[in-house]
Amino acid sequence: MIKAIKKPLFLSNILIGVALLASCATSPTSDPPDWVSSPEHHQVVANCESHALGKYKQQECAVTRARLELAARKGIEIKSVSVMTESANSLRSNSTLNGKTVQEVNSKIKTRLVETYHDVQRDILWVLVEEN
């Protein structure tokens, strides 16, 4: 009689476990805001994927890309240089990352960051920038 009781409980536990796994597999994702796909004419949207130096550098990267786009629309030349080096030794696992960004602007363009959106699932940061 005891075996007959354990069997249905065991099957119900399996069914509950399968239901929980199925609910986790279909986790809701947030849709990006409308401005990501259709900014206004005086605004620019840019993005940056995950950055080795953290979230601040990821935002800085996205804002820089947006500023370059705004400047290009106005015919302003911006020169941007990034240098990253990495070295490894076969005897030891040793790597170094040095980054330097230099921008030379021939004319002034004033911008402001309007909004940001972080796509957590893909780790992409979107920024909306407009000219002041």
C-alpha positions as CSV (number, residue, x, y, z in Angstrom):
1,M,0.0,0.0,0.0
2,I,2.9,2.4,0.7
3,K,4.4,1.8,-2.7
4,A,1.1,2.8,-4.4
5,I,1.1,6.2,-2.6
6,K,4.8,7.0,-3.4
7,K,4.4,6.4,-7.1
8,P,1.7,9.1,-7.8
9,L,3.5,11.6,-5.6
10,F,6.7,11.0,-7.5
11,L,4.9,11.5,-10.9
12,S,3.3,14.7,-9.7
13,N,6.7,16.0,-8.5
14,I,8.1,15.3,-12.0
15,L,5.2,17.1,-13.7
16,I,5.6,20.2,-11.4
17,G,9.4,20.2,-12.2
18,V,8.7,20.1,-15.9
19,A,6.2,22.9,-15.6
20,L,8.7,25.1,-13.7
21,L,11.4,24.5,-16.3
22,A,9.0,25.4,-19.1
23,S,8.1,28.6,-17.4
24,C,11.7,29.6,-17.0
25,A,12.5,28.8,-20.6
26,T,10.0,31.4,-21.9
27,S,11.2,34.4,-19.8
28,P,9.7,37.6,-21.0
29,T,12.0,40.0,-22.9
30,S,11.5,43.8,-23.0
31,D,11.0,45.4,-26.4
32,P,13.3,48.4,-27.1
33,P,11.8,51.8,-27.0
34,D,10.5,53.4,-30.2
35,W,13.3,55.8,-30.5
36,V,15.8,53.0,-31.1
37,S,14.3,52.3,-34.6
38,S,12.9,55.8,-35.4
39,P,14.7,58.8,-33.8
40,E,13.6,62.3,-34.7
41,H,15.4,64.1,-37.5
42,H,17.7,66.1,-35.2
43,Q,18.6,63.0,-33.1
44,V,21.0,60.1,-33.5
45,V,20.9,56.6,-32.1
46,A,24.0,54.6,-31.6
47,N,25.0,51.4,-29.7
48,C,27.9,49.6,-28.2
49,E,28.2,46.0,-27.3
50,S,29.7,44.8,-24.1
51,H,33.0,46.5,-23.3
52,A,36.0,44.9,-21.6
53,L,36.4,48.0,-19.4
54,G,32.9,48.1,-18.0
55,K,29.5,49.8,-18.4
56,Y,30.9,53.4,-18.2
57,K,33.2,52.7,-21.2
58,Q,30.3,51.0,-23.0
59,Q,28.2,54.2,-22.7
60,E,31.2,56.4,-23.6
61,C,31.7,54.2,-26.7
62,A,28.0,54.5,-27.8
63,V,27.9,58.3,-27.2
64,T,31.1,58.8,-29.2
65,R,29.6,56.9,-32.1
66,A,26.5,59.1,-31.9
67,R,28.6,62.3,-31.8
68,L,30.6,61.1,-34.9
69,E,27.3,60.5,-36.8
70,L,25.9,64.0,-35.8
71,A,29.2,65.6,-36.8
72,A,29.2,63.8,-40.2
73,R,25.7,65.0,-40.9
74,K,26.9,68.6,-40.4
75,G,30.1,68.1,-42.4
76,I,32.4,68.4,-39.4
77,E,35.5,66.3,-39.5
78,I,36.3,64.3,-36.4
79,K,39.4,62.1,-36.2
80,S,39.2,59.3,-33.8
81,V,42.0,56.8,-33.0
82,S,41.8,53.8,-30.7
83,V,44.8,51.7,-29.8
84,M,44.4,48.4,-27.9
85,T,47.3,46.0,-27.4
86,E,47.3,42.5,-25.9
87,S,50.3,40.4,-25.3
88,A,50.6,36.8,-24.1
89,N,53.5,34.6,-23.1
90,S,53.4,30.9,-23.9
91,L,55.0,30.0,-20.6
92,R,52.6,32.1,-18.6
93,S,49.1,33.4,-19.1
94,N,49.8,37.2,-19.1
95,S,47.8,39.7,-21.0
96,T,47.8,43.5,-21.0
97,L,45.1,45.8,-22.3
98,N,45.9,49.4,-23.0
99,G,43.4,51.7,-24.6
100,K,43.6,55.3,-25.6
101,T,41.1,57.3,-27.6
102,V,42.0,60.7,-29.0
103,Q,39.6,62.9,-30.8
104,E,40.5,66.0,-32.8
105,V,37.6,68.3,-33.7
106,N,38.0,71.1,-36.2
107,S,34.7,72.7,-35.3
108,K,32.4,72.6,-32.2
109,I,29.3,70.5,-31.9
110,K,27.3,70.5,-28.7
111,T,25.3,67.4,-27.9
112,R,23.3,66.0,-25.1
113,L,22.4,62.5,-24.1
114,V,18.6,62.2,-24.1
115,E,18.0,58.5,-23.2
116,T,19.7,55.2,-22.8
117,Y,18.4,51.6,-23.2
118,H,20.3,48.5,-22.1
119,D,19.4,45.3,-23.8
120,V,20.4,43.0,-21.0
121,Q,20.0,39.8,-22.9
122,R,22.5,40.7,-25.6
123,D,24.4,43.3,-23.4
124,I,24.0,46.1,-25.9
125,L,23.7,49.7,-24.8
126,W,21.7,52.0,-27.0
127,V,21.9,55.8,-26.6
128,L,19.8,58.6,-28.0
129,V,21.8,61.8,-28.6
130,E,20.6,65.2,-30.0
131,E,22.4,68.4,-30.9
132,N,21.9,71.3,-28.5
